[in-house]
Amino acid sequence: DVVMTQSPLSLPVTLGQPASISCRSSQSLVYSDGNTYLNWFQQRPGQSPRRLIYKVSNRDSGVPDRFSGSGSGTDFTLKISRVEAEDVGVYYCMQGTHYRRYTFGQGTKLEIK
Amino acid sequence: EVQLVESGGGLVQPGGSLRLSCAASGFTFSSYWMHWVRQAPGKGLVWVSRINSDGSSTSYADSVKGRFTISRDNAKNTLYLQMNSLRAEDTAVYYCARDRPLSEHQGDYWGQGTLVTVSS
């Protein structure tokens, strides 16, 4: 199975400052069609996961443009340009290239300093 | 509007059984694969099982293989998870999520979850 490793696992951030979360996969996530199926999810306290980013860098509808995704191969990053209070929660990367089973990262807990 | 609504969770004794349901609406259910993902209290997301669009292919995490069975009724737009021989470590919120492999629809919608508690 593909192993997804996130860092850091805890991320205290001052309001208005940037934040960055890393996600690494144990195998390349480039599929034979040339696409890379790496997704990012946000889970606010007490809520279900919500997808933010699909195929590395595509924002879902309604996701603020302060969220951006980048990366290739096995190394990926989620960035928040200026953290707001509503961004508190846990962020997960998930690979979908090896599509018969999802694999999630351990989660990164973002909190306000 | 796409909606996924889980039900069937509750308190069950170790060794017991439970069947979860996920009612889908707002999209063509029979065109999507579906997954179950669980989250133990205070822990991360863990994939449990998936089923393809017509139900002919399934896959399970090693931790539930042989105990859980995923199925679907496309006529009723409903996904199921039959859970047998439940253990304390199966205690979690169970989410269903829709999927279309290798597309922009991977995990794009999730339900609100249903809590399963395994305890004597």
Contacts between the chains, C-beta under 8 A, distances in Angstrom:
chain1	res1	chain2	res2	distance
A	31	B	102	6.3
A	33	B	102	6.8
A	35	B	102	7.1
A	37	B	102	6.3
A	37	B	106	6.2
A	39	B	106	5.8
A	39	B	107	6.0
A	41	B	45	7.6
A	41	B	107	7.2
A	43	B	45	7.7
A	48	B	95	6.1
A	48	B	110	4.7
A	48	B	111	6.6
A	48	B	112	5.4
A	48	B	113	5.8
A	49	B	37	7.9
A	49	B	45	6.4
A	49	B	95	7.2
A	49	B	97	7.9
A	49	B	107	7.7
A	49	B	110	5.4
A	50	B	110	7.5
A	51	B	107	5.7
A	51	B	108	5.4
A	54	B	104	5.4
A	54	B	106	6.4
A	54	B	108	7.2
A	55	B	104	6.7
A	58	B	104	7.0
A	60	B	108	7.0
A	90	B	44	7.5
A	92	B	44	6.8
A	92	B	45	5.6
A	94	B	45	7.8
A	94	B	106	7.8
A	94	B	107	6.4
A	96	B	99	7.8
A	96	B	101	7.2
A	96	B	102	7.3
A	96	B	106	4.1
A	96	B	107	7.2
A	97	B	102	7.8
A	99	B	99	7.9
A	99	B	101	4.0
A	99	B	102	5.9
A	99	B	106	7.6
A	100	B	50	7.0
A	100	B	59	5.2
A	101	B	47	5.6
A	101	B	50	6.4
A	101	B	59	5.5
A	101	B	61	7.4
A	102	B	35	6.1
A	102	B	37	6.9
A	102	B	47	4.2
A	102	B	50	7.5
A	102	B	107	6.9
A	103	B	47	6.7
A	104	B	37	7.9
A	104	B	44	6.4
A	104	B	45	4.6
A	104	B	46	7.0
A	104	B	47	6.8
A	105	B	44	7.8
A	106	B	44	5.3
A	107	B	44	4.3
A	107	B	45	7.1
